[in-house]
Amino acid sequence: MINDATLAESIRRLRLGERATLAQAMTLIESRHPGHQALSTTLLDAIMPFTGHALRLGITGTPGAGKSTFLEAFGMLLIRHGLRVAVIAVDPSSPVSGGSILGDKTRMTELARSDAAFIRPVPSSGHLGGTSQRAHELMLLCEAAGFDVVIVETVGVGQSEIEVARMVDCFVSLQIAGGGDELQGIKKGIMEMADLIVINKDDGDNRPNVAIARHMYESALHILRRKYEEWQPQVLACSALEKRGIEEIWQTIADFRSALTASGRLAQVRQQQSVEWLQKQTEESVLRLLFTRTEFDRYFHQMLQAVKNNDLSPRTGLRHINEFLQHQYFE
Ligand code: GDP
């Protein structure tokens, strides 16, 4: 475990890309022990100047879409290109456990064995905000350790993918075709967030389904407003199992990065993400602080009850709460 005495040496080793030190640094960041908070803040502040160089990639897909099979093939391809790859597997449904869970060794065996790769699961913290904040910090650690591509993987359920989309440069949605699955993807609003849609399992008898789904997604994308002026989201197909179509996906992601870097958009997006992060965290901490004041907490619950009993309209309840705040804290 990293402590005050070993911090400087640990940062040095981290920057050399030592995976054991990276794992220790992650354990420190994830620790809920109150005694570790100051040290993890110092660590994060110290590594900030060495972050930002990696390509940040988000990958989402429903369970069974083939995320780990895809990441195994994709990660190994990047390594053959001479790149170092980190995978942070966010699983909002898995409970906190001391040891490793599914993201670790069993799912991406070849990648997990490679010296140029690092895989880390992020178990749920109970509430999503906490999980994604930690995922973001783990991503920064991977960057400081010199990884070229940092992939944040998440299961495609609601809020978790939105949060992941907000912390990456390029957001890839992994889909499957057949049995109405493509409608799921279109309905859930992932289309607006995705920079690239990949339809997996383009093999065997499933290939005609994939071709149909591909057209559906392409048509749907054409009627949506573009997320970026300089990028029309693409729809690609692959077979993670047969390792086909993976190189084209990497090329497309590289094109995306070039297009957004050339226009200066990527820097702008990252700036915006940092600003939004701070705004959101500030709002949350102000609210937490407010509710530690018993007089406010009591008044707020009185208003809730009054609205529930139909004694007040919600609008009047809000006006009273505002007046209370004004009177108590701002006069
Ligand atoms: P995850 O839950 O999204 O991580 O999905 P997995 O990678 O664990 O894959 C779920 C199942 O789909 C496994 O049985 C895989 O072997 C299978 N699978 C993954 N990719 C492909 C593919 O490209 N083609 C076919 N036919 N099966 C695949």
Residues whose N, C-alpha, C, O or C-beta is under 5 A from the ligand:
A	BS01	GDP	T62 P63 G64 A65 G66 K67 S68 T69 F70 N200 K201 D202 D203 C238 S239 A240 L241 E242
